[in-house]
């Protein structure tokens, strides 16, 4: 039973890692969340880690592409970067995913 549970857990971690991207630019973010087939959009189960600075610009841009901020990981260390939404300095990344 323990081996089976570990195998299921390992497979879930691998699938999550395959569906996760660290994104550095707005264009890359949009491309990641844009369906390949606009007429019959596929379900997108990916997660994007991106630098952010909270504000109206971030909320507006996220609504345009129907993506939401899911969480800000508490266990991350400060990482200097630039908010992909506003260009402001950022020290943290948030996790973003498609809203359905």
Gaussian input, Z-matrix of N, CA and C with variables (Angstrom, degrees):
# hf/3-21g

backbone

0 1
 N
 C     1     B1
 C     2     B2     1     A1
 N     3     B3     2     A2     1     D1
 C     4     B4     3     A3     2     D2
 C     5     B5     4     A4     3     D3
 N     6     B6     5     A5     4     D4
 C     7     B7     6     A6     5     D5
 C     8     B8     7     A7     6     D6
 N     9     B9     8     A8     7     D7
 C    10    B10     9     A9     8     D8
 C    11    B11    10    A10     9     D9
 N    12    B12    11    A11    10    D10
 C    13    B13    12    A12    11    D11
 C    14    B14    13    A13    12    D12
 N    15    B15    14    A14    13    D13
 C    16    B16    15    A15    14    D14
 C    17    B17    16    A16    15    D15
 N    18    B18    17    A17    16    D16
 C    19    B19    18    A18    17    D17
 C    20    B20    19    A19    18    D18
 N    21    B21    20    A20    19    D19
 C    22    B22    21    A21    20    D20
 C    23    B23    22    A22    21    D21
 N    24    B24    23    A23    22    D22
 C    25    B25    24    A24    23    D23
 C    26    B26    25    A25    24    D24
 N    27    B27    26    A26    25    D25
 C    28    B28    27    A27    26    D26
 C    29    B29    28    A28    27    D27
 N    30    B30    29    A29    28    D28
 C    31    B31    30    A30    29    D29
 C    32    B32    31    A31    30    D30
 N    33    B33    32    A32    31    D31
 C    34    B34    33    A33    32    D32
 C    35    B35    34    A34    33    D33
 N    36    B36    35    A35    34    D34
 C    37    B37    36    A36    35    D35
 C    38    B38    37    A37    36    D36
 N    39    B39    38    A38    37    D37
 C    40    B40    39    A39    38    D38
 C    41    B41    40    A40    39    D39
 N    42    B42    41    A41    40    D40
 C    43    B43    42    A42    41    D41
 C    44    B44    43    A43    42    D42
 N    45    B45    44    A44    43    D43
 C    46    B46    45    A45    44    D44
 C    47    B47    46    A46    45    D45
 N    48    B48    47    A47    46    D46
 C    49    B49    48    A48    47    D47
 C    50    B50    49    A49    48    D48
 N    51    B51    50    A50    49    D49
 C    52    B52    51    A51    50    D50
 C    53    B53    52    A52    51    D51
 N    54    B54    53    A53    52    D52
 C    55    B55    54    A54    53    D53
 C    56    B56    55    A55    54    D54
 N    57    B57    56    A56    55    D55
 C    58    B58    57    A57    56    D56
 C    59    B59    58    A58    57    D57
 N    60    B60    59    A59    58    D58
 C    61    B61    60    A60    59    D59
 C    62    B62    61    A61    60    D60
 N    63    B63    62    A62    61    D61
 C    64    B64    63    A63    62    D62
 C    65    B65    64    A64    63    D63
 N    66    B66    65    A65    64    D64
 C    67    B67    66    A66    65    D65
 C    68    B68    67    A67    66    D66
 N    69    B69    68    A68    67    D67
 C    70    B70    69    A69    68    D68
 C    71    B71    70    A70    69    D69
 N    72    B72    71    A71    70    D70
 C    73    B73    72    A72    71    D71
 C    74    B74    73    A73    72    D72
 N    75    B75    74    A74    73    D73
 C    76    B76    75    A75    74    D74
 C    77    B77    76    A76    75    D75
 N    78    B78    77    A77    76    D76
 C    79    B79    78    A78    77    D77
 C    80    B80    79    A79    78    D78
 N    81    B81    80    A80    79    D79
 C    82    B82    81    A81    80    D80
 C    83    B83    82    A82    81    D81
 N    84    B84    83    A83    82    D82
 C    85    B85    84    A84    83    D83
 C    86    B86    85    A85    84    D84
 N    87    B87    86    A86    85    D85
 C    88    B88    87    A87    86    D86
 C    89    B89    88    A88    87    D87
 N    90    B90    89    A89    88    D88
 C    91    B91    90    A90    89    D89
 C    92    B92    91    A91    90    D90
 N    93    B93    92    A92    91    D91
 C    94    B94    93    A93    92    D92
 C    95    B95    94    A94    93    D93
 N    96    B96    95    A95    94    D94
 C    97    B97    96    A96    95    D95
 C    98    B98    97    A97    96    D96
 N    99    B99    98    A98    97    D97
 C   100   B100    99    A99    98    D98
 C   101   B101   100   A100    99    D99
 N   102   B102   101   A101   100   D100
 C   103   B103   102   A102   101   D101
 C   104   B104   103   A103   102   D102
 N   105   B105   104   A104   103   D103
 C   106   B106   105   A105   104   D104
 C   107   B107   106   A106   105   D105
 N   108   B108   107   A107   106   D106
 C   109   B109   108   A108   107   D107
 C   110   B110   109   A109   108   D108
 N   111   B111   110   A110   109   D109
 C   112   B112   111   A111   110   D110
 C   113   B113   112   A112   111   D111
 N   114   B114   113   A113   112   D112
 C   115   B115   114   A114   113   D113
 C   116   B116   115   A115   114   D114
 N   117   B117   116   A116   115   D115
 C   118   B118   117   A117   116   D116
 C   119   B119   118   A118   117   D117
 N   120   B120   119   A119   118   D118
 C   121   B121   120   A120   119   D119
 C   122   B122   121   A121   120   D120
 N   123   B123   122   A122   121   D121
 C   124   B124   123   A123   122   D122
 C   125   B125   124   A124   123   D123
 N   126   B126   125   A125   124   D124
 C   127   B127   126   A126   125   D125
 C   128   B128   127   A127   126   D126
 N   129   B129   128   A128   127   D127
 C   130   B130   129   A129   128   D128
 C   131   B131   130   A130   129   D129
 N   132   B132   131   A131   130   D130
 C   133   B133   132   A132   131   D131
 C   134   B134   133   A133   132   D132
 N   135   B135   134   A134   133   D133
 C   136   B136   135   A135   134   D134
 C   137   B137   136   A136   135   D135
 N   138   B138   137   A137   136   D136
 C   139   B139   138   A138   137   D137
 C   140   B140   139   A139   138   D138
 N   141   B141   140   A140   139   D139
 C   142   B142   141   A141   140   D140
 C   143   B143   142   A142   141   D141
 N   144   B144   143   A143   142   D142
 C   145   B145   144   A144   143   D143
 C   146   B146   145   A145   144   D144
 N   147   B147   146   A146   145   D145
 C   148   B148   147   A147   146   D146
 C   149   B149   148   A148   147   D147
 N   150   B150   149   A149   148   D148
 C   151   B151   150   A150   149   D149
 C   152   B152   151   A151   150   D150
 N   153   B153   152   A152   151   D151
 C   154   B154   153   A153   152   D152
 C   155   B155   154   A154   153   D153
 N   156   B156   155   A155   154   D154
 C   157   B157   156   A156   155   D155
 C   158   B158   157   A157   156   D156
 N   159   B159   158   A158   157   D157
 C   160   B160   159   A159   158   D158
 C   161   B161   160   A160   159   D159
 N   162   B162   161   A161   160   D160
 C   163   B163   162   A162   161   D161
 C   164   B164   163   A163   162   D162
 N   165   B165   164   A164   163   D163
 C   166   B166   165   A165   164   D164
 C   167   B167   166   A166   165   D165
 N   168   B168   167   A167   166   D166
 C   169   B169   168   A168   167   D167
 C   170   B170   169   A169   168   D168
 N   171   B171   170   A170   169   D169
 C   172   B172   171   A171   170   D170
 C   173   B173   172   A172   171   D171
 N   174   B174   173   A173   172   D172
 C   175   B175   174   A174   173   D173
 C   176   B176   175   A175   174   D174
 N   177   B177   176   A176   175   D175
 C   178   B178   177   A177   176   D176
 C   179   B179   178   A178   177   D177
 N   180   B180   179   A179   178   D178
 C   181   B181   180   A180   179   D179
 C   182   B182   181   A181   180   D180
 N   183   B183   182   A182   181   D181
 C   184   B184   183   A183   182   D182
 C   185   B185   184   A184   183   D183
 N   186   B186   185   A185   184   D184
 C   187   B187   186   A186   185   D185
 C   188   B188   187   A187   186   D186
 N   189   B189   188   A188   187   D187
 C   190   B190   189   A189   188   D188
 C   191   B191   190   A190   189   D189
 N   192   B192   191   A191   190   D190
 C   193   B193   192   A192   191   D191
 C   194   B194   193   A193   192   D192
 N   195   B195   194   A194   193   D193
 C   196   B196   195   A195   194   D194
 C   197   B197   196   A196   195   D195
 N   198   B198   197   A197   196   D196
 C   199   B199   198   A198   197   D197
 C   200   B200   199   A199   198   D198
 N   201   B201   200   A200   199   D199
 C   202   B202   201   A201   200   D200
 C   203   B203   202   A202   201   D201
 N   204   B204   203   A203   202   D202
 C   205   B205   204   A204   203   D203
 C   206   B206   205   A205   204   D204
 N   207   B207   206   A206   205   D205
 C   208   B208   207   A207   206   D206
 C   209   B209   208   A208   207   D207
 N   210   B210   209   A209   208   D208
 C   211   B211   210   A210   209   D209
 C   212   B212   211   A211   210   D210
 N   213   B213   212   A212   211   D211
 C   214   B214   213   A213   212   D212
 C   215   B215   214   A214   213   D213
 N   216   B216   215   A215   214   D214
 C   217   B217   216   A216   215   D215
 C   218   B218   217   A217   216   D216
 N   219   B219   218   A218   217   D217
 C   220   B220   219   A219   218   D218
 C   221   B221   220   A220   219   D219
 N   222   B222   221   A221   220   D220
 C   223   B223   222   A222   221   D221
 C   224   B224   223   A223   222   D222
 N   225   B225   224   A224   223   D223
 C   226   B226   225   A225   224   D224
 C   227   B227   226   A226   225   D225
 N   228   B228   227   A227   226   D226
 C   229   B229   228   A228   227   D227
 C   230   B230   229   A229   228   D228
 N   231   B231   230   A230   229   D229
 C   232   B232   231   A231   230   D230
 C   233   B233   232   A232   231   D231
 N   234   B234   233   A233   232   D232
 C   235   B235   234   A234   233   D233
 C   236   B236   235   A235   234   D234
 N   237   B237   236   A236   235   D235
 C   238   B238   237   A237   236   D236
 C   239   B239   238   A238   237   D237
 N   240   B240   239   A239   238   D238
 C   241   B241   240   A240   239   D239
 C   242   B242   241   A241   240   D240
 N   243   B243   242   A242   241   D241
 C   244   B244   243   A243   242   D242
 C   245   B245   244   A244   243   D243
 N   246   B246   245   A245   244   D244
 C   247   B247   246   A246   245   D245
 C   248   B248   247   A247   246   D246
 N   249   B249   248   A248   247   D247
 C   250   B250   249   A249   248   D248
 C   251   B251   250   A250   249   D249
 N   252   B252   251   A251   250   D250
 C   253   B253   252   A252   251   D251
 C   254   B254   253   A253   252   D252
 N   255   B255   254   A254   253   D253
 C   256   B256   255   A255   254   D254
 C   257   B257   256   A256   255   D255
 N   258   B258   257   A257   256   D256
 C   259   B259   258   A258   257   D257
 C   260   B260   259   A259   258   D258
 N   261   B261   260   A260   259   D259
 C   262   B262   261   A261   260   D260
 C   263   B263   262   A262   261   D261
 N   264   B264   263   A263   262   D262
 C   265   B265   264   A264   263   D263
 C   266   B266   265   A265   264   D264
 N   267   B267   266   A266   265   D265
 C   268   B268   267   A267   266   D266
 C   269   B269   268   A268   267   D267
 N   270   B270   269   A269   268   D268
 C   271   B271   270   A270   269   D269
 C   272   B272   271   A271   270   D270
 N   273   B273   272   A272   271   D271
 C   274   B274   273   A273   272   D272
 C   275   B275   274   A274   273   D273
 N   276   B276   275   A275   274   D274
 C   277   B277   276   A276   275   D275
 C   278   B278   277   A277   276   D276
 N   279   B279   278   A278   277   D277
 C   280   B280   279   A279   278   D278
 C   281   B281   280   A280   279   D279
 N   282   B282   281   A281   280   D280
 C   283   B283   282   A282   281   D281
 C   284   B284   283   A283   282   D282
 N   285   B285   284   A284   283   D283
 C   286   B286   285   A285   284   D284
 C   287   B287   286   A286   285   D285
 N   288   B288   287   A287   286   D286
 C   289   B289   288   A288   287   D287
 C   290   B290   289   A289   288   D288
 N   291   B291   290   A290   289   D289
 C   292   B292   291   A291   290   D290
 C   293   B293   292   A292   291   D291
 N   294   B294   293   A293   292   D292
 C   295   B295   294   A294   293   D293
 C   296   B296   295   A295   294   D294
 N   297   B297   296   A296   295   D295
 C   298   B298   297   A297   296   D296
 C   299   B299   298   A298   297   D297

   B1=1.4525
   B2=1.5298
   B3=1.3476
   B4=1.4685
   B5=1.5250
   B6=1.3245
   B7=1.4628
   B8=1.5207
   B9=1.3210
   B10=1.4571
   B11=1.5269
   B12=1.3204
   B13=1.4594
   B14=1.5237
   B15=1.3236
   B16=1.4644
   B17=1.5241
   B18=1.3256
   B19=1.4662
   B20=1.5268
   B21=1.3238
   B22=1.4677
   B23=1.5312
   B24=1.3195
   B25=1.4604
   B26=1.5312
   B27=1.3221
   B28=1.4664
   B29=1.5263
   B30=1.3345
   B31=1.4645
   B32=1.5319
   B33=1.3207
   B34=1.4613
   B35=1.5296
   B36=1.3117
   B37=1.4725
   B38=1.5263
   B39=1.3136
   B40=1.4658
   B41=1.5287
   B42=1.3205
   B43=1.4756
   B44=1.5148
   B45=1.3401
   B46=1.4617
   B47=1.5244
   B48=1.3059
   B49=1.4622
   B50=1.5316
   B51=1.3247
   B52=1.4647
   B53=1.5252
   B54=1.3246
   B55=1.4620
   B56=1.5289
   B57=1.3304
   B58=1.4600
   B59=1.5267
   B60=1.3398
   B61=1.4677
   B62=1.5274
   B63=1.3213
   B64=1.4601
   B65=1.5209
   B66=1.3197
   B67=1.4615
   B68=1.5221
   B69=1.3467
   B70=1.4650
   B71=1.5227
   B72=1.3428
   B73=1.4676
   B74=1.5226
   B75=1.3390
   B76=1.4606
   B77=1.5283
   B78=1.3222
   B79=1.4663
   B80=1.5285
   B81=1.3097
   B82=1.4650
   B83=1.5329
   B84=1.3339
   B85=1.4635
   B86=1.5327
   B87=1.3328
   B88=1.4692
   B89=1.5228
   B90=1.3323
   B91=1.4587
   B92=1.5298
   B93=1.3327
   B94=1.4614
   B95=1.5212
   B96=1.3368
   B97=1.4628
   B98=1.5356
   B99=1.3237
   B100=1.4599
   B101=1.5204
   B102=1.3411
   B103=1.4717
   B104=1.5242
   B105=1.3083
   B106=1.4704
   B107=1.5262
   B108=1.3401
   B109=1.4509
   B110=1.5321
   B111=1.3237
   B112=1.4664
   B113=1.5264
   B114=1.3441
   B115=1.4606
   B116=1.5223
   B117=1.3207
   B118=1.4544
   B119=1.5332
   B120=1.3310
   B121=1.4696
   B122=1.5272
   B123=1.3095
   B124=1.4541
   B125=1.5303
   B126=1.3103
   B127=1.4579
   B128=1.5135
   B129=1.3105
   B130=1.4602
   B131=1.5200
   B132=1.3041
   B133=1.4572
   B134=1.5113
   B135=1.3248
   B136=1.4541
   B137=1.5130
   B138=1.3219
   B139=1.4636
   B140=1.5171
   B141=1.3250
   B142=1.4550
   B143=1.5228
   B144=1.3271
   B145=1.4600
   B146=1.5187
   B147=1.3292
   B148=1.4608
   B149=1.5261
   B150=1.3365
   B151=1.4620
   B152=1.5227
   B153=1.3208
   B154=1.4627
   B155=1.5242
   B156=1.3150
   B157=1.4609
   B158=1.5180
   B159=1.3174
   B160=1.4626
   B161=1.5167
   B162=1.3257
   B163=1.4494
   B164=1.5082
   B165=1.3285
   B166=1.4630
   B167=1.5176
   B168=1.3395
   B169=1.4595
   B170=1.5315
   B171=1.3261
   B172=1.4590
   B173=1.5261
   B174=1.3135
   B175=1.4621
   B176=1.5259
   B177=1.3217
   B178=1.4638
   B179=1.5191
   B180=1.3264
   B181=1.4607
   B182=1.5304
   B183=1.3182
   B184=1.4636
   B185=1.5275
   B186=1.3305
   B187=1.4673
   B188=1.5246
   B189=1.3445
   B190=1.4619
   B191=1.5273
   B192=1.3160
   B193=1.4657
   B194=1.5348
   B195=1.3308
   B196=1.4760
   B197=1.5266
   B198=1.3160
   B199=1.4663
   B200=1.5183
   B201=1.3230
   B202=1.4628
   B203=1.5249
   B204=1.3311
   B205=1.4641
   B206=1.5237
   B207=1.3239
   B208=1.4553
   B209=1.5122
   B210=1.3248
   B211=1.4640
   B212=1.5260
   B213=1.3166
   B214=1.4568
   B215=1.5225
   B216=1.3264
   B217=1.4638
   B218=1.5288
   B219=1.3195
   B220=1.4593
   B221=1.5197
   B222=1.3159
   B223=1.4571
   B224=1.5306
   B225=1.3346
   B226=1.4592
   B227=1.5245
   B228=1.3065
   B229=1.4657
   B230=1.5255
   B231=1.3269
   B232=1.4620
   B233=1.5295
   B234=1.3196
   B235=1.4591
   B236=1.5229
   B237=1.3111
   B238=1.4637
   B239=1.5229
   B240=1.3168
   B241=1.4582
   B242=1.5101
   B243=1.3247
   B244=1.4570
   B245=1.5207
   B246=1.3222
   B247=1.4593
   B248=1.5234
   B249=1.3298
   B250=1.4629
   B251=1.5283
   B252=1.3188
   B253=1.4618
   B254=1.5205
   B255=1.3430
   B256=1.4632
   B257=1.5235
   B258=1.3173
   B259=1.4604
   B260=1.5182
   B261=1.3230
   B262=1.4661
   B263=1.5203
   B264=1.3456
   B265=1.4690
   B266=1.5315
   B267=1.3236
   B268=1.4616
   B269=1.5194
   B270=1.3212
   B271=1.4658
   B272=1.5275
   B273=1.3432
   B274=1.4635
   B275=1.5205
   B276=1.3134
   B277=1.4593
   B278=1.5324
   B279=1.3219
   B280=1.4634
   B281=1.5256
   B282=1.3253
   B283=1.4540
   B284=1.5226
   B285=1.3234
   B286=1.4616
   B287=1.5199
   B288=1.3548
   B289=1.4594
   B290=1.5238
   B291=1.2956
   B292=1.4645
   B293=1.5199
   B294=1.3366
   B295=1.4593
   B296=1.5237
   B297=1.3239
   B298=1.4619
   B299=1.4891
   A1=110.45
   A2=116.03
   A3=119.35
   A4=111.42
   A5=117.09
   A6=120.98
   A7=111.09
   A8=116.18
   A9=121.02
   A10=110.47
   A11=117.30
   A12=121.26
   A13=110.93
   A14=117.02
   A15=120.56
   A16=110.86
   A17=116.76
   A18=120.63
   A19=111.15
   A20=117.02
   A21=121.44
   A22=109.54
   A23=116.93
   A24=121.51
   A25=110.57
   A26=117.50
   A27=121.76
   A28=111.26
   A29=116.51
   A30=120.43
   A31=110.82
   A32=118.08
   A33=121.44
   A34=111.00
   A35=117.25
   A36=120.93
   A37=109.77
   A38=117.95
   A39=121.92
   A40=111.16
   A41=117.25
   A42=120.81
   A43=111.17
   A44=116.68
   A45=119.72
   A46=110.29
   A47=117.64
   A48=121.41
   A49=111.29
   A50=117.61
   A51=121.40
   A52=112.12
   A53=117.48
   A54=122.13
   A55=112.88
   A56=117.74
   A57=122.09
   A58=110.60
   A59=116.05
   A60=121.56
   A61=110.05
   A62=116.03
   A63=122.15
   A64=105.81
   A65=116.01
   A66=121.67
   A67=109.91
   A68=115.35
   A69=121.31
   A70=114.17
   A71=119.06
   A72=120.92
   A73=110.99
   A74=115.45
   A75=121.71
   A76=111.19
   A77=118.54
   A78=121.43
   A79=111.50
   A80=116.40
   A81=121.45
   A82=110.56
   A83=116.68
   A84=123.79
   A85=109.68
   A86=116.34
   A87=121.42
   A88=110.07
   A89=117.49
   A90=120.94
   A91=111.66
   A92=116.41
   A93=120.73
   A94=111.87
   A95=117.02
   A96=120.91
   A97=114.58
   A98=118.75
   A99=121.21
   A100=109.74
   A101=117.72
   A102=120.21
   A103=110.96
   A104=115.76
   A105=121.31
   A106=110.40
   A107=117.03
   A108=122.55
   A109=108.03
   A110=116.71
   A111=121.33
   A112=112.95
   A113=117.53
   A114=120.40
   A115=112.24
   A116=116.96
   A117=122.17
   A118=107.59
   A119=116.21
   A120=119.40
   A121=112.10
   A122=115.05
   A123=120.51
   A124=109.42
   A125=116.53
   A126=120.51
   A127=107.38
   A128=115.54
   A129=121.44
   A130=108.53
   A131=116.83
   A132=120.80
   A133=113.54
   A134=117.50
   A135=120.51
   A136=114.44
   A137=114.40
   A138=122.55
   A139=108.26
   A140=116.33
   A141=121.33
   A142=109.14
   A143=115.73
   A144=121.81
   A145=106.12
   A146=117.52
   A147=120.78
   A148=110.44
   A149=115.03
   A150=120.46
   A151=108.87
   A152=116.02
   A153=120.55
   A154=110.49
   A155=114.39
   A156=123.54
   A157=104.68
   A158=116.67
   A159=120.18
   A160=111.17
   A161=115.90
   A162=120.72
   A163=111.33
   A164=114.97
   A165=121.41
   A166=112.57
   A167=117.16
   A168=120.02
   A169=110.88
   A170=116.78
   A171=120.35
   A172=110.17
   A173=117.34
   A174=121.06
   A175=111.95
   A176=116.99
   A177=121.26
   A178=110.94
   A179=117.03
   A180=120.81
   A181=111.55
   A182=116.79
   A183=119.78
   A184=111.15
   A185=116.98
   A186=120.74
   A187=111.41
   A188=116.92
   A189=121.26
   A190=111.60
   A191=117.46
   A192=120.48
   A193=112.36
   A194=116.09
   A195=122.93
   A196=112.57
   A197=114.18
   A198=122.75
   A199=107.25
   A200=116.75
   A201=120.51
   A202=110.35
   A203=113.97
   A204=120.05
   A205=106.70
   A206=116.63
   A207=120.44
   A208=112.76
   A209=117.37
   A210=119.41
   A211=109.56
   A212=114.35
   A213=122.40
   A214=104.99
   A215=117.82
   A216=119.51
   A217=111.77
   A218=116.10
   A219=121.19
   A220=112.88
   A221=117.32
   A222=120.43
   A223=114.05
   A224=117.38
   A225=119.57
   A226=111.26
   A227=116.21
   A228=120.32
   A229=108.26
   A230=115.96
   A231=120.02
   A232=109.69
   A233=115.07
   A234=122.45
   A235=107.25
   A236=118.53
   A237=119.12
   A238=111.62
   A239=115.43
   A240=120.93
   A241=110.20
   A242=115.53
   A243=122.17
   A244=108.99
   A245=116.37
   A246=121.86
   A247=109.20
   A248=117.19
   A249=120.50
   A250=112.32
   A251=117.77
   A252=121.96
   A253=112.64
   A254=116.91
   A255=120.52
   A256=114.38
   A257=117.77
   A258=120.42
   A259=113.76
   A260=117.23
   A261=121.09
   A262=110.20
   A263=116.32
   A264=119.07
   A265=110.51
   A266=115.41
   A267=121.73
   A268=109.06
   A269=116.00
   A270=120.00
   A271=111.84
   A272=116.51
   A273=119.80
   A274=110.79
   A275=113.83
   A276=120.87
   A277=108.07
   A278=114.70
   A279=121.24
   A280=107.09
   A281=115.02
   A282=121.38
   A283=107.35
   A284=115.92
   A285=122.53
   A286=109.15
   A287=115.64
   A288=120.86
   A289=109.30
   A290=115.65
   A291=122.68
   A292=109.77
   A293=116.02
   A294=121.94
   A295=109.14
   A296=117.42
   A297=121.48
   A298=110.63
   D1=-41.91
   D2=179.57
   D3=-62.79
   D4=-40.43
   D5=178.88
   D6=-64.06
   D7=-41.89
   D8=178.78
   D9=-63.53
   D10=-46.26
   D11=178.49
   D12=-60.82
   D13=-42.25
   D14=179.98
   D15=-65.25
   D16=-40.20
   D17=178.85
   D18=-63.47
   D19=-42.35
   D20=178.53
   D21=-64.95
   D22=-43.87
   D23=179.08
   D24=-61.98
   D25=-47.12
   D26=-179.53
   D27=-61.13
   D28=-40.78
   D29=177.97
   D30=-64.57
   D31=-40.06
   D32=178.87
   D33=-64.87
   D34=-42.34
   D35=178.36
   D36=-62.72
   D37=-43.80
   D38=179.90
   D39=-62.31
   D40=-41.86
   D41=178.74
   D42=-65.40
   D43=-40.25
   D44=177.66
   D45=-63.39
   D46=-44.50
   D47=-179.89
   D48=-62.95
   D49=-39.19
   D50=178.32
   D51=-64.59
   D52=-29.33
   D53=-176.58
   D54=-95.93
   D55=6.19
   D56=-175.52
   D57=-110.19
   D58=136.33
   D59=178.05
   D60=-130.95
   D61=144.10
   D62=168.86
   D63=-95.98
   D64=119.16
   D65=-172.54
   D66=-113.36
   D67=138.85
   D68=-174.05
   D69=-113.88
   D70=-9.71
   D71=-175.16
   D72=-144.65
   D73=152.71
   D74=-178.78
   D75=-59.09
   D76=-45.59
   D77=-178.85
   D78=-59.99
   D79=-40.71
   D80=177.88
   D81=-65.19
   D82=-38.77
   D83=178.46
   D84=-61.91
   D85=-49.47
   D86=-179.71
   D87=-61.77
   D88=-45.14
   D89=179.68
   D90=-60.27
   D91=-40.86
   D92=-179.71
   D93=-61.88
   D94=-38.25
   D95=-175.95
   D96=-96.92
   D97=0.45
   D98=179.13
   D99=-88.03
   D100=127.39
   D101=179.33
   D102=-61.61
   D103=145.60
   D104=177.69
   D105=-70.28
   D106=-34.91
   D107=-179.40
   D108=-114.73
   D109=104.32
   D110=-176.64
   D111=-67.01
   D112=-29.73
   D113=-177.95
   D114=-76.47
   D115=-34.95
   D116=176.68
   D117=-132.72
   D118=78.03
   D119=-175.41
   D120=-61.39
   D121=133.64
   D122=176.58
   D123=-77.45
   D124=157.04
   D125=176.14
   D126=-75.79
   D127=129.92
   D128=-176.76
   D129=-106.55
   D130=112.22
   D131=-177.93
   D132=-102.67
   D133=20.09
   D134=-175.91
   D135=-84.06
   D136=158.67
   D137=175.74
   D138=-117.87
   D139=140.43
   D140=177.50
   D141=-121.60
   D142=129.34
   D143=173.04
   D144=-98.98
   D145=120.34
   D146=-177.78
   D147=-141.99
   D148=149.21
   D149=174.77
   D150=-67.60
   D151=145.33
   D152=-177.84
   D153=-148.30
   D154=158.45
   D155=169.06
   D156=-135.49
   D157=117.83
   D158=-175.46
   D159=-58.89
   D160=142.79
   D161=178.12
   D162=165.16
   D163=175.86
   D164=-177.84
   D165=-62.68
   D166=-36.82
   D167=-178.57
   D168=-62.59
   D169=-41.24
   D170=178.54
   D171=-62.81
   D172=-47.90
   D173=-178.96
   D174=-60.98
   D175=-42.36
   D176=-179.60
   D177=-63.52
   D178=-46.37
   D179=-178.19
   D180=-66.86
   D181=-37.70
   D182=178.45
   D183=-64.60
   D184=-41.01
   D185=179.37
   D186=-63.30
   D187=-35.29
   D188=-179.56
   D189=-57.97
   D190=-38.08
   D191=-175.97
   D192=-109.74
   D193=10.76
   D194=175.92
   D195=56.23
   D196=50.05
   D197=176.42
   D198=-119.79
   D199=146.62
   D200=178.21
   D201=-126.38
   D202=153.14
   D203=172.20
   D204=-78.19
   D205=127.86
   D206=-176.86
   D207=-96.21
   D208=-41.46
   D209=177.98
   D210=-167.91
   D211=165.49
   D212=171.39
   D213=-114.71
   D214=108.41
   D215=-177.51
   D216=-57.76
   D217=129.12
   D218=-177.88
   D219=-78.12
   D220=-22.96
   D221=-175.14
   D222=-91.46
   D223=9.68
   D224=-179.71
   D225=-85.47
   D226=148.33
   D227=175.71
   D228=-91.66
   D229=160.01
   D230=179.32
   D231=-60.35
   D232=136.64
   D233=-179.16
   D234=-138.36
   D235=109.06
   D236=-178.78
   D237=-62.91
   D238=138.33
   D239=-179.97
   D240=-167.58
   D241=-166.59
   D242=-178.60
   D243=-128.57
   D244=132.85
   D245=177.75
   D246=-59.37
   D247=126.98
   D248=-178.61
   D249=-73.78
   D250=-12.82
   D251=-177.93
   D252=-93.65
   D253=-38.13
   D254=-173.28
   D255=-122.08
   D256=-15.13
   D257=-176.94
   D258=83.07
   D259=2.54
   D260=178.78
   D261=-75.84
   D262=156.33
   D263=176.41
   D264=-62.84
   D265=148.01
   D266=-179.07
   D267=-143.35
   D268=148.78
   D269=176.61
   D270=-119.47
   D271=-0.69
   D272=-177.12
   D273=-136.05
   D274=160.59
   D275=173.83
   D276=-115.45
   D277=150.78
   D278=172.48
   D279=-115.63
   D280=163.60
   D281=176.34
   D282=-99.62
   D283=129.32
   D284=-179.11
   D285=-120.71
   D286=148.56
   D287=177.79
   D288=-149.44
   D289=159.50
   D290=179.72
   D291=-69.04
   D292=138.12
   D293=176.60
   D294=-94.73
   D295=133.47
   D296=-179.88
   D297=-119.47

